[in-house]
Amino acid sequence: MFWLNLLLSFFGLLNPLIATTQAALNTNLAIGSFSITPGHILAALIAVWASFLVSKFLRFVLEEDVYHHLHLGRGISYAISTMLHYVILVLGFFIALGALGIDLTKLTILVVAFTVGIGFGLQNIINNFVSGLILLFERPIKIGDLIEVGGIVGEVRRIGIRASVIRTADGTQNNRAQWIVYLG
C-alpha cells in the first residue's frame, strides 16, 4: 500500500483517484422516496462482515481462554457461545440497516407483518428452533451423551438451534456415520 501510494503520488494520480472514488461512493441512487449510495451499501456490508468476525473472535477467546477456567457443565459453554453468536449477528444486522439509512421505527410495522407471515409459513422450522433453544438451555441432552433415536444409538456430537448431530457406530462410513436428527 505504501509503494502504491508513492507510485500514484509520483505520477500525480493519487488525488484524481481519491476524488473519483469519493464521487462513485457518494452517487445517489433513488428508489421512490428512499435514497441510497454505494458508500452506504459498502458500509452495511462491512458492518455485517465485522459482526461475523467479532462473533468468531469472541467465540474463539471464550473457548480457548475463558471456559477452561470456569469449569462449566458439559454443553453450557456451547449454549453460551451459540447465543452470543446470534446476538452479535442480530446487532450487526441492525447496524447495517442503520448504515443503509433505514429508519428502524418505520420498519417495525413491516417486521410485525413479516413475522406473522413467517410464523404461519414456517411453523415447523420455528418449532425446531424453539426445540433447539430448549435443548441448549434446559440441557436434557448434553454433548457426549448416548441417545437412541428411531432404534439407532449414537453419541451427541453437536446440539444446534435447528438440528443436532449424533454419531453412530454402525459401520457405514469408517465405522462412524453422522445423522442429523431434526428436533421437533
CNS distance restraints for C-alpha pairs under 8 A (distance, minus, plus):
assign (resid   1 and name CA) (resid   5 and name CA) 6.05 0.50 0.50
assign (resid   2 and name CA) (resid   6 and name CA) 6.27 0.50 0.50
assign (resid   3 and name CA) (resid   7 and name CA) 5.99 0.50 0.50
assign (resid   4 and name CA) (resid   8 and name CA) 6.05 0.50 0.50
assign (resid   5 and name CA) (resid   9 and name CA) 6.04 0.50 0.50
assign (resid   5 and name CA) (resid  14 and name CA) 7.09 0.50 0.50
assign (resid   6 and name CA) (resid  10 and name CA) 5.98 0.50 0.50
assign (resid   7 and name CA) (resid  11 and name CA) 6.43 0.50 0.50
assign (resid   8 and name CA) (resid  12 and name CA) 6.02 0.50 0.50
assign (resid   8 and name CA) (resid  13 and name CA) 4.93 0.50 0.50
assign (resid   8 and name CA) (resid  14 and name CA) 4.89 0.50 0.50
assign (resid   9 and name CA) (resid  13 and name CA) 5.98 0.50 0.50
assign (resid   9 and name CA) (resid  14 and name CA) 5.14 0.50 0.50
assign (resid   9 and name CA) (resid  15 and name CA) 7.82 0.50 0.50
assign (resid  12 and name CA) (resid  16 and name CA) 7.90 0.50 0.50
assign (resid  13 and name CA) (resid  17 and name CA) 6.01 0.50 0.50
assign (resid  14 and name CA) (resid  18 and name CA) 6.21 0.50 0.50
assign (resid  15 and name CA) (resid  19 and name CA) 6.13 0.50 0.50
assign (resid  16 and name CA) (resid  20 and name CA) 6.03 0.50 0.50
assign (resid  17 and name CA) (resid  21 and name CA) 6.05 0.50 0.50
assign (resid  18 and name CA) (resid  22 and name CA) 6.13 0.50 0.50
assign (resid  19 and name CA) (resid  23 and name CA) 6.14 0.50 0.50
assign (resid  20 and name CA) (resid  24 and name CA) 6.12 0.50 0.50
assign (resid  21 and name CA) (resid  25 and name CA) 6.13 0.50 0.50
assign (resid  22 and name CA) (resid  26 and name CA) 6.04 0.50 0.50
assign (resid  23 and name CA) (resid  27 and name CA) 6.11 0.50 0.50
assign (resid  24 and name CA) (resid  38 and name CA) 7.30 0.50 0.50
assign (resid  25 and name CA) (resid  37 and name CA) 6.35 0.50 0.50
assign (resid  25 and name CA) (resid  38 and name CA) 4.93 0.50 0.50
assign (resid  25 and name CA) (resid  39 and name CA) 4.45 0.50 0.50
assign (resid  25 and name CA) (resid  40 and name CA) 7.99 0.50 0.50
assign (resid  26 and name CA) (resid  37 and name CA) 5.53 0.50 0.50
assign (resid  26 and name CA) (resid  38 and name CA) 6.57 0.50 0.50
assign (resid  26 and name CA) (resid  39 and name CA) 6.02 0.50 0.50
assign (resid  27 and name CA) (resid  37 and name CA) 5.51 0.50 0.50
assign (resid  27 and name CA) (resid  38 and name CA) 6.78 0.50 0.50
assign (resid  28 and name CA) (resid  35 and name CA) 6.46 0.50 0.50
assign (resid  28 and name CA) (resid  36 and name CA) 5.81 0.50 0.50
assign (resid  28 and name CA) (resid  37 and name CA) 4.88 0.50 0.50
assign (resid  28 and name CA) (resid  38 and name CA) 7.81 0.50 0.50
assign (resid  29 and name CA) (resid  35 and name CA) 5.52 0.50 0.50
assign (resid  29 and name CA) (resid  36 and name CA) 5.22 0.50 0.50
assign (resid  29 and name CA) (resid  37 and name CA) 5.77 0.50 0.50
assign (resid  30 and name CA) (resid  34 and name CA) 5.77 0.50 0.50
assign (resid  30 and name CA) (resid  35 and name CA) 4.13 0.50 0.50
assign (resid  30 and name CA) (resid  36 and name CA) 6.32 0.50 0.50
assign (resid  31 and name CA) (resid  35 and name CA) 6.01 0.50 0.50
assign (resid  36 and name CA) (resid  40 and name CA) 6.45 0.50 0.50
assign (resid  36 and name CA) (resid  41 and name CA) 7.56 0.50 0.50
assign (resid  36 and name CA) (resid 100 and name CA) 6.78 0.50 0.50
assign (resid  36 and name CA) (resid 101 and name CA) 7.39 0.50 0.50
assign (resid  37 and name CA) (resid  41 and name CA) 6.55 0.50 0.50
assign (resid  38 and name CA) (resid  42 and name CA) 6.06 0.50 0.50
assign (resid  39 and name CA) (resid  43 and name CA) 6.08 0.50 0.50
assign (resid  40 and name CA) (resid  44 and name CA) 6.15 0.50 0.50
assign (resid  40 and name CA) (resid  99 and name CA) 5.77 0.50 0.50
assign (resid  40 and name CA) (resid 100 and name CA) 5.02 0.50 0.50
assign (resid  40 and name CA) (resid 101 and name CA) 7.49 0.50 0.50
assign (resid  41 and name CA) (resid  45 and name CA) 6.22 0.50 0.50
assign (resid  41 and name CA) (resid  99 and name CA) 7.63 0.50 0.50
assign (resid  41 and name CA) (resid 100 and name CA) 6.12 0.50 0.50
assign (resid  42 and name CA) (resid  46 and name CA) 6.12 0.50 0.50
assign (resid  43 and name CA) (resid  47 and name CA) 6.14 0.50 0.50
assign (resid  43 and name CA) (resid  96 and name CA) 7.12 0.50 0.50
assign (resid  43 and name CA) (resid  99 and name CA) 6.02 0.50 0.50
assign (resid  43 and name CA) (resid 100 and name CA) 7.52 0.50 0.50
assign (resid  44 and name CA) (resid  48 and name CA) 6.35 0.50 0.50
assign (resid  44 and name CA) (resid  95 and name CA) 7.38 0.50 0.50
assign (resid  44 and name CA) (resid  96 and name CA) 4.07 0.50 0.50
assign (resid  44 and name CA) (resid  97 and name CA) 6.76 0.50 0.50
assign (resid  44 and name CA) (resid  98 and name CA) 7.96 0.50 0.50
assign (resid  44 and name CA) (resid  99 and name CA) 5.38 0.50 0.50
assign (resid  44 and name CA) (resid 100 and name CA) 6.07 0.50 0.50
assign (resid  45 and name CA) (resid  49 and name CA) 6.09 0.50 0.50
assign (resid  45 and name CA) (resid  96 and name CA) 6.93 0.50 0.50
assign (resid  46 and name CA) (resid  50 and name CA) 5.85 0.50 0.50
assign (resid  46 and name CA) (resid  96 and name CA) 8.00 0.50 0.50
assign (resid  47 and name CA) (resid  51 and name CA) 6.14 0.50 0.50
assign (resid  47 and name CA) (resid  92 and name CA) 5.82 0.50 0.50
assign (resid  47 and name CA) (resid  93 and name CA) 7.50 0.50 0.50
assign (resid  47 and name CA) (resid  95 and name CA) 6.49 0.50 0.50
assign (resid  47 and name CA) (resid  96 and name CA) 5.40 0.50 0.50
assign (resid  48 and name CA) (resid  52 and name CA) 6.47 0.50 0.50
assign (resid  48 and name CA) (resid  89 and name CA) 7.38 0.50 0.50
assign (resid  48 and name CA) (resid  92 and name CA) 5.25 0.50 0.50
assign (resid  48 and name CA) (resid  93 and name CA) 6.06 0.50 0.50
assign (resid  48 and name CA) (resid  95 and name CA) 7.99 0.50 0.50
assign (resid  48 and name CA) (resid  96 and name CA) 6.29 0.50 0.50
assign (resid  49 and name CA) (resid  53 and name CA) 6.37 0.50 0.50
assign (resid  50 and name CA) (resid  54 and name CA) 6.01 0.50 0.50
assign (resid  50 and name CA) (resid  92 and name CA) 7.57 0.50 0.50
assign (resid  51 and name CA) (resid  55 and name CA) 6.00 0.50 0.50
assign (resid  51 and name CA) (resid  88 and name CA) 6.09 0.50 0.50
assign (resid  51 and name CA) (resid  89 and name CA) 5.71 0.50 0.50
assign (resid  51 and name CA) (resid  91 and name CA) 7.69 0.50 0.50
assign (resid  51 and name CA) (resid  92 and name CA) 5.04 0.50 0.50
assign (resid  52 and name CA) (resid  56 and name CA) 6.09 0.50 0.50
assign (resid  52 and name CA) (resid  88 and name CA) 7.77 0.50 0.50
assign (resid  52 and name CA) (resid  89 and name CA) 6.59 0.50 0.50
assign (resid  53 and name CA) (resid  57 and name CA) 6.03 0.50 0.50
assign (resid  54 and name CA) (resid  58 and name CA) 6.03 0.50 0.50
assign (resid  54 and name CA) (resid  88 and name CA) 7.68 0.50 0.50
assign (resid  55 and name CA) (resid  59 and name CA) 6.08 0.50 0.50
assign (resid  55 and name CA) (resid  84 and name CA) 7.33 0.50 0.50
assign (resid  55 and name CA) (resid  85 and name CA) 5.32 0.50 0.50
assign (resid  55 and name CA) (resid  88 and name CA) 6.10 0.50 0.50
assign (resid  55 and name CA) (resid  89 and name CA) 7.41 0.50 0.50
assign (resid  56 and name CA) (resid  60 and name CA) 6.13 0.50 0.50
assign (resid  56 and name CA) (resid  85 and name CA) 7.62 0.50 0.50
assign (resid  57 and name CA) (resid  61 and name CA) 6.19 0.50 0.50
assign (resid  58 and name CA) (resid  62 and name CA) 6.04 0.50 0.50
assign (resid  59 and name CA) (resid  63 and name CA) 6.04 0.50 0.50
assign (resid  59 and name CA) (resid  81 and name CA) 5.76 0.50 0.50
assign (resid  59 and name CA) (resid  84 and name CA) 7.91 0.50 0.50
assign (resid  59 and name CA) (resid  85 and name CA) 7.48 0.50 0.50
assign (resid  60 and name CA) (resid  64 and name CA) 5.93 0.50 0.50
assign (resid  61 and name CA) (resid  65 and name CA) 5.58 0.50 0.50
assign (resid  61 and name CA) (resid  66 and name CA) 6.83 0.50 0.50
assign (resid  62 and name CA) (resid  66 and name CA) 4.70 0.50 0.50
assign (resid  62 and name CA) (resid  67 and name CA) 5.83 0.50 0.50
assign (resid  62 and name CA) (resid  81 and name CA) 7.67 0.50 0.50
assign (resid  63 and name CA) (resid  67 and name CA) 5.58 0.50 0.50
assign (resid  63 and name CA) (resid  68 and name CA) 7.42 0.50 0.50
assign (resid  63 and name CA) (resid  77 and name CA) 7.68 0.50 0.50
assign (resid  64 and name CA) (resid  68 and name CA) 7.22 0.50 0.50
assign (resid  65 and name CA) (resid  69 and name CA) 7.26 0.50 0.50
assign (resid  66 and name CA) (resid  70 and name CA) 6.61 0.50 0.50
assign (resid  67 and name CA) (resid  71 and name CA) 6.55 0.50 0.50
assign (resid  67 and name CA) (resid  72 and name CA) 6.80 0.50 0.50
assign (resid  67 and name CA) (resid  77 and name CA) 6.57 0.50 0.50
assign (resid  68 and name CA) (resid  72 and name CA) 7.95 0.50 0.50
assign (resid  72 and name CA) (resid  76 and name CA) 6.27 0.50 0.50
assign (resid  72 and name CA) (resid  77 and name CA) 6.61 0.50 0.50
assign (resid  73 and name CA) (resid  77 and name CA) 7.55 0.50 0.50
assign (resid  74 and name CA) (resid 142 and name CA) 6.27 0.50 0.50
assign (resid  74 and name CA) (resid 143 and name CA) 6.52 0.50 0.50
assign (resid  75 and name CA) (resid  79 and name CA) 6.22 0.50 0.50
assign (resid  75 and name CA) (resid 136 and name CA) 7.32 0.50 0.50
assign (resid  75 and name CA) (resid 139 and name CA) 7.31 0.50 0.50
assign (resid  75 and name CA) (resid 142 and name CA) 5.48 0.50 0.50
assign (resid  75 and name CA) (resid 143 and name CA) 5.74 0.50 0.50
assign (resid  76 and name CA) (resid  80 and name CA) 6.20 0.50 0.50
assign (resid  76 and name CA) (resid 136 and name CA) 7.49 0.50 0.50
assign (resid  76 and name CA) (resid 137 and name CA) 7.65 0.50 0.50
assign (resid  77 and name CA) (resid  81 and name CA) 6.12 0.50 0.50
assign (resid  78 and name CA) (resid  82 and name CA) 6.05 0.50 0.50
assign (resid  78 and name CA) (resid 136 and name CA) 8.00 0.50 0.50
assign (resid  79 and name CA) (resid  83 and name CA) 6.17 0.50 0.50
assign (resid  79 and name CA) (resid 136 and name CA) 5.31 0.50 0.50
assign (resid  79 and name CA) (resid 137 and name CA) 6.83 0.50 0.50
assign (resid  80 and name CA) (resid  84 and name CA) 6.03 0.50 0.50
assign (resid  81 and name CA) (resid  85 and name CA) 6.08 0.50 0.50
assign (resid  82 and name CA) (resid  86 and name CA) 6.44 0.50 0.50
assign (resid  83 and name CA) (resid  87 and name CA) 6.16 0.50 0.50
assign (resid  84 and name CA) (resid  88 and name CA) 6.14 0.50 0.50
assign (resid  85 and name CA) (resid  89 and name CA) 6.24 0.50 0.50
assign (resid  86 and name CA) (resid  90 and name CA) 6.14 0.50 0.50
assign (resid  87 and name CA) (resid  91 and name CA) 6.21 0.50 0.50
assign (resid  88 and name CA) (resid  92 and name CA) 6.08 0.50 0.50
assign (resid  89 and name CA) (resid  93 and name CA) 6.12 0.50 0.50
assign (resid  90 and name CA) (resid  94 and name CA) 6.33 0.50 0.50
assign (resid  91 and name CA) (resid  95 and name CA) 6.17 0.50 0.50
assign (resid  92 and name CA) (resid  96 and name CA) 6.06 0.50 0.50
assign (resid  93 and name CA) (resid  97 and name CA) 6.26 0.50 0.50
assign (resid  94 and name CA) (resid  98 and name CA) 6.22 0.50 0.50
assign (resid  95 and name CA) (resid  99 and name CA) 6.14 0.50 0.50
assign (resid  96 and name CA) (resid 100 and name CA) 6.25 0.50 0.50
assign (resid  97 and name CA) (resid 101 and name CA) 6.54 0.50 0.50
assign (resid  97 and name CA) (resid 102 and name CA) 5.60 0.50 0.50
assign (resid  97 and name CA) (resid 104 and name CA) 7.75 0.50 0.50
assign (resid  98 and name CA) (resid 102 and name CA) 5.58 0.50 0.50
assign (resid  98 and name CA) (resid 103 and name CA) 7.01 0.50 0.50
assign (resid  98 and name CA) (resid 104 and name CA) 7.49 0.50 0.50
assign (resid 102 and name CA) (resid 107 and name CA) 7.78 0.50 0.50
assign (resid 103 and name CA) (resid 107 and name CA) 6.58 0.50 0.50
assign (resid 104 and name CA) (resid 108 and name CA) 6.62 0.50 0.50
assign (resid 106 and name CA) (resid 110 and name CA) 7.74 0.50 0.50
assign (resid 107 and name CA) (resid 111 and name CA) 6.14 0.50 0.50
assign (resid 108 and name CA) (resid 112 and name CA) 6.13 0.50 0.50
assign (resid 109 and name CA) (resid 113 and name CA) 6.34 0.50 0.50
assign (resid 110 and name CA) (resid 114 and name CA) 5.98 0.50 0.50
assign (resid 111 and name CA) (resid 115 and name CA) 5.89 0.50 0.50
assign (resid 112 and name CA) (resid 116 and name CA) 6.31 0.50 0.50
assign (resid 113 and name CA) (resid 117 and name CA) 6.39 0.50 0.50
assign (resid 114 and name CA) (resid 118 and name CA) 6.13 0.50 0.50
assign (resid 115 and name CA) (resid 119 and name CA) 5.88 0.50 0.50
assign (resid 116 and name CA) (resid 120 and name CA) 6.43 0.50 0.50
assign (resid 117 and name CA) (resid 121 and name CA) 6.15 0.50 0.50
assign (resid 118 and name CA) (resid 122 and name CA) 5.54 0.50 0.50
assign (resid 118 and name CA) (resid 123 and name CA) 7.80 0.50 0.50
assign (resid 119 and name CA) (resid 123 and name CA) 5.65 0.50 0.50
assign (resid 119 and name CA) (resid 126 and name CA) 7.33 0.50 0.50
assign (resid 122 and name CA) (resid 126 and name CA) 6.18 0.50 0.50
assign (resid 123 and name CA) (resid 127 and name CA) 5.96 0.50 0.50
assign (resid 124 and name CA) (resid 128 and name CA) 6.23 0.50 0.50
assign (resid 124 and name CA) (resid 184 and name CA) 7.35 0.50 0.50
assign (resid 125 and name CA) (resid 129 and name CA) 6.11 0.50 0.50
assign (resid 125 and name CA) (resid 162 and name CA) 7.34 0.50 0.50
assign (resid 126 and name CA) (resid 130 and name CA) 6.15 0.50 0.50
assign (resid 127 and name CA) (resid 131 and name CA) 6.11 0.50 0.50
assign (resid 127 and name CA) (resid 184 and name CA) 5.85 0.50 0.50
assign (resid 128 and name CA) (resid 132 and name CA) 6.07 0.50 0.50
assign (resid 128 and name CA) (resid 161 and name CA) 7.45 0.50 0.50
assign (resid 128 and name CA) (resid 162 and name CA) 5.33 0.50 0.50
assign (resid 128 and name CA) (resid 163 and name CA) 7.38 0.50 0.50
assign (resid 128 and name CA) (resid 182 and name CA) 6.99 0.50 0.50
assign (resid 128 and name CA) (resid 183 and name CA) 5.17 0.50 0.50
assign (resid 128 and name CA) (resid 184 and name CA) 4.79 0.50 0.50
assign (resid 129 and name CA) (resid 133 and name CA) 6.32 0.50 0.50
assign (resid 129 and name CA) (resid 161 and name CA) 5.30 0.50 0.50
assign (resid 129 and name CA) (resid 162 and name CA) 4.95 0.50 0.50
assign (resid 130 and name CA) (resid 134 and name CA) 6.20 0.50 0.50
assign (resid 130 and name CA) (resid 161 and name CA) 7.67 0.50 0.50
assign (resid 131 and name CA) (resid 135 and name CA) 6.22 0.50 0.50
assign (resid 131 and name CA) (resid 161 and name CA) 7.67 0.50 0.50
assign (resid 131 and name CA) (resid 162 and name CA) 7.81 0.50 0.50
assign (resid 131 and name CA) (resid 183 and name CA) 6.00 0.50 0.50
assign (resid 131 and name CA) (resid 184 and name CA) 6.11 0.50 0.50
assign (resid 132 and name CA) (resid 136 and name CA) 6.15 0.50 0.50
assign (resid 132 and name CA) (resid 159 and name CA) 7.34 0.50 0.50
assign (resid 132 and name CA) (resid 160 and name CA) 6.16 0.50 0.50
assign (resid 132 and name CA) (resid 161 and name CA) 4.33 0.50 0.50
assign (resid 132 and name CA) (resid 162 and name CA) 5.73 0.50 0.50
assign (resid 132 and name CA) (resid 163 and name CA) 6.98 0.50 0.50
assign (resid 132 and name CA) (resid 183 and name CA) 6.70 0.50 0.50
assign (resid 133 and name CA) (resid 137 and name CA) 6.16 0.50 0.50
assign (resid 133 and name CA) (resid 161 and name CA) 6.02 0.50 0.50
assign (resid 134 and name CA) (resid 138 and name CA) 5.56 0.50 0.50
assign (resid 134 and name CA) (resid 139 and name CA) 7.31 0.50 0.50
assign (resid 135 and name CA) (resid 139 and name CA) 5.02 0.50 0.50
assign (resid 135 and name CA) (resid 140 and name CA) 6.30 0.50 0.50
assign (resid 135 and name CA) (resid 141 and name CA) 6.55 0.50 0.50
assign (resid 135 and name CA) (resid 159 and name CA) 7.57 0.50 0.50
assign (resid 136 and name CA) (resid 159 and name CA) 7.12 0.50 0.50
assign (resid 136 and name CA) (resid 160 and name CA) 7.88 0.50 0.50
assign (resid 136 and name CA) (resid 161 and name CA) 7.88 0.50 0.50
assign (resid 141 and name CA) (resid 145 and name CA) 6.55 0.50 0.50
assign (resid 141 and name CA) (resid 156 and name CA) 7.99 0.50 0.50
assign (resid 142 and name CA) (resid 156 and name CA) 7.03 0.50 0.50
assign (resid 142 and name CA) (resid 159 and name CA) 7.80 0.50 0.50
assign (resid 143 and name CA) (resid 155 and name CA) 7.73 0.50 0.50
assign (resid 143 and name CA) (resid 156 and name CA) 5.05 0.50 0.50
assign (resid 143 and name CA) (resid 157 and name CA) 5.58 0.50 0.50
assign (resid 143 and name CA) (resid 158 and name CA) 6.14 0.50 0.50
assign (resid 143 and name CA) (resid 159 and name CA) 6.92 0.50 0.50
assign (resid 144 and name CA) (resid 155 and name CA) 5.66 0.50 0.50
assign (resid 144 and name CA) (resid 156 and name CA) 5.11 0.50 0.50
assign (resid 144 and name CA) (resid 157 and name CA) 6.18 0.50 0.50
assign (resid 145 and name CA) (resid 155 and name CA) 5.54 0.50 0.50
assign (resid 145 and name CA) (resid 156 and name CA) 5.51 0.50 0.50
assign (resid 146 and name CA) (resid 153 and name CA) 6.83 0.50 0.50
assign (resid 146 and name CA) (resid 154 and name CA) 5.48 0.50 0.50
assign (resid 146 and name CA) (resid 155 and name CA) 4.43 0.50 0.50
assign (resid 146 and name CA) (resid 156 and name CA) 6.35 0.50 0.50
assign (resid 147 and name CA) (resid 153 and name CA) 5.60 0.50 0.50
assign (resid 147 and name CA) (resid 154 and name CA) 5.61 0.50 0.50
assign (resid 147 and name CA) (resid 155 and name CA) 6.30 0.50 0.50
assign (resid 147 and name CA) (resid 156 and name CA) 7.16 0.50 0.50
assign (resid 148 and name CA) (resid 152 and name CA) 5.31 0.50 0.50
assign (resid 148 and name CA) (resid 153 and name CA) 4.25 0.50 0.50
assign (resid 148 and name CA) (resid 154 and name CA) 6.40 0.50 0.50
assign (resid 149 and name CA) (resid 153 and name CA) 6.47 0.50 0.50
assign (resid 149 and name CA) (resid 181 and name CA) 7.96 0.50 0.50
assign (resid 152 and name CA) (resid 168 and name CA) 7.44 0.50 0.50
assign (resid 153 and name CA) (resid 168 and name CA) 6.29 0.50 0.50
assign (resid 154 and name CA) (resid 166 and name CA) 5.51 0.50 0.50
assign (resid 154 and name CA) (resid 167 and name CA) 5.13 0.50 0.50
assign (resid 154 and name CA) (resid 168 and name CA) 4.30 0.50 0.50
assign (resid 154 and name CA) (resid 169 and name CA) 7.15 0.50 0.50
assign (resid 155 and name CA) (resid 166 and name CA) 5.18 0.50 0.50
assign (resid 155 and name CA) (resid 167 and name CA) 5.24 0.50 0.50
assign (resid 155 and name CA) (resid 168 and name CA) 6.55 0.50 0.50
assign (resid 156 and name CA) (resid 164 and name CA) 7.45 0.50 0.50
assign (resid 156 and name CA) (resid 165 and name CA) 6.11 0.50 0.50
assign (resid 156 and name CA) (resid 166 and name CA) 4.36 0.50 0.50
assign (resid 156 and name CA) (resid 167 and name CA) 6.55 0.50 0.50
assign (resid 157 and name CA) (resid 164 and name CA) 7.66 0.50 0.50
assign (resid 157 and name CA) (resid 165 and name CA) 5.56 0.50 0.50
assign (resid 157 and name CA) (resid 166 and name CA) 5.30 0.50 0.50
assign (resid 157 and name CA) (resid 167 and name CA) 6.51 0.50 0.50
assign (resid 158 and name CA) (resid 164 and name CA) 5.50 0.50 0.50
assign (resid 158 and name CA) (resid 165 and name CA) 5.13 0.50 0.50
assign (resid 158 and name CA) (resid 166 and name CA) 7.08 0.50 0.50
assign (resid 159 and name CA) (resid 163 and name CA) 6.72 0.50 0.50
assign (resid 159 and name CA) (resid 164 and name CA) 4.39 0.50 0.50
assign (resid 159 and name CA) (resid 165 and name CA) 6.56 0.50 0.50
assign (resid 160 and name CA) (resid 164 and name CA) 5.22 0.50 0.50
assign (resid 162 and name CA) (resid 182 and name CA) 6.93 0.50 0.50
assign (resid 162 and name CA) (resid 183 and name CA) 6.94 0.50 0.50
assign (resid 163 and name CA) (resid 180 and name CA) 6.39 0.50 0.50
assign (resid 163 and name CA) (resid 181 and name CA) 5.91 0.50 0.50
assign (resid 163 and name CA) (resid 182 and name CA) 4.87 0.50 0.50
assign (resid 163 and name CA) (resid 183 and name CA) 6.01 0.50 0.50
assign (resid 164 and name CA) (resid 180 and name CA) 5.85 0.50 0.50
assign (resid 164 and name CA) (resid 181 and name CA) 5.46 0.50 0.50
assign (resid 164 and name CA) (resid 182 and name CA) 6.65 0.50 0.50
assign (resid 164 and name CA) (resid 183 and name CA) 7.37 0.50 0.50
assign (resid 165 and name CA) (resid 178 and name CA) 6.47 0.50 0.50
assign (resid 165 and name CA) (resid 179 and name CA) 5.71 0.50 0.50
assign (resid 165 and name CA) (resid 180 and name CA) 4.77 0.50 0.50
assign (resid 165 and name CA) (resid 181 and name CA) 6.15 0.50 0.50
assign (resid 166 and name CA) (resid 178 and name CA) 5.87 0.50 0.50
assign (resid 166 and name CA) (resid 179 and name CA) 5.53 0.50 0.50
assign (resid 166 and name CA) (resid 180 and name CA) 6.68 0.50 0.50
assign (resid 166 and name CA) (resid 181 and name CA) 7.33 0.50 0.50
assign (resid 167 and name CA) (resid 176 and name CA) 6.34 0.50 0.50
assign (resid 167 and name CA) (resid 177 and name CA) 5.64 0.50 0.50
assign (resid 167 and name CA) (resid 178 and name CA) 4.74 0.50 0.50
assign (resid 167 and name CA) (resid 179 and name CA) 6.41 0.50 0.50
assign (resid 168 and name CA) (resid 176 and name CA) 5.51 0.50 0.50
assign (resid 168 and name CA) (resid 177 and name CA) 5.53 0.50 0.50
assign (resid 168 and name CA) (resid 178 and name CA) 6.63 0.50 0.50
assign (resid 168 and name CA) (resid 179 and name CA) 7.67 0.50 0.50
assign (resid 169 and name CA) (resid 175 and name CA) 5.32 0.50 0.50
assign (resid 169 and name CA) (resid 176 and name CA) 4.71 0.50 0.50
assign (resid 169 and name CA) (resid 177 and name CA) 6.76 0.50 0.50
assign (resid 170 and name CA) (resid 175 and name CA) 6.02 0.50 0.50
assign (resid 170 and name CA) (resid 176 and name CA) 6.34 0.50 0.50
assign (resid 170 and name CA) (resid 177 and name CA) 7.19 0.50 0.50
assign (resid 171 and name CA) (resid 175 and name CA) 3.68 0.50 0.50
assign (resid 171 and name CA) (resid 176 and name CA) 5.81 0.50 0.50
assign (resid 171 and name CA) (resid 177 and name CA) 7.47 0.50 0.50
assign (resid 172 and name CA) (resid 176 and name CA) 6.47 0.50 0.50
assign (resid 172 and name CA) (resid 177 and name CA) 6.26 0.50 0.50
assign (resid 173 and name CA) (resid 177 and name CA) 5.58 0.50 0.50
